[in-house]
Amino acid sequence: MGTRESEAPAEAPRGARESSRPADRSAAGPETPASAEARELSGLAAGDVLALALPRRVALLRVVRVHAHRLGETPVLEELDFDGSEVPARDALERLGPRVKDPITVKHPLSSDTRLTAFVNQRIDWQHAGFQKVQTIGGRPGDEQAALPSTGISWAELAERYRRRAAQ
């Protein structure tokens, strides 16, 4: 006698059944859109210039590169040597170098690197901390090979340091 359509199919061998458990991501192949959503993405790209409005001046940061990792993205930033009250034109931004005198970060006295990384803490990202993306400029030699700085700071703390400095 043949199998009727209403009968349940025979049970598949143990290894062939679909599992309701999530796949093991440690040996995963290409990233899927669902797994990308769980990562903390910065919304920034190399060359982006961020501004933080302060009393009597504007602080400027350049995104050197964005380091992607399993938990998300960490931008590598460079404070630009600028002491004006308005964001300069793109060509002037291109010519600004890094601030080496009195940088906003704490650095080792023997290190000449003033770059830093910024990270999201307590859901405060660069936008919620008060930074605005004002321009995108070209990269600089060595940006892609720039080492990850040993100095990192949350966006909220970075903005607070600028505000304290401006109040002095």
C-alpha positions, 0 to 999 in steps of 0.5 A: 500500500502506498503512502498517503499525503496526510501521513507524516514523513519518516523521521530524518537521520539525527545529523540531517535534521534542521536545528533550532539552535543558532549556528556556531559563529566561531567557524562561520563563513561570510558574515550575514546581514543578521550578524552584522546588526548585532555588531556596534557599527560606528557610522564613520569612514576614513577621512571623515572630519568630526566637529565638537562645538565649544564656547569660543572654538570648535574642536576637530577630529579626523578619522584616520581609519576604522578598525573592524573587529568581531564586536563592531568597529573602532575608529582611529582618530587624530585631533587636528591642530585648529584653534578657530571658532568655525569649521574651515573650508575643505581645502583648509581641512586637508592642510591641517596637521595633527595636534601634537602640543597639548593633545586631548589624550593622555600619552606616554611622554616618549611617544610621538603618537597622539592618535586615539580610539573612541568607543561607545559606552553606555549607548553614547556614540559620537552623535549623542556625545555632541560631535557632528560629521562636517566633511570628508577629506582625503587620506594621508600616507600611512593611514591604512597601516596606522597601528591601533593606538594604545589610548582609547576613550569613550565618546562621552568622556572625550567630549567632556574633556574638550568641554573642561578644557574650553572652560579653563 
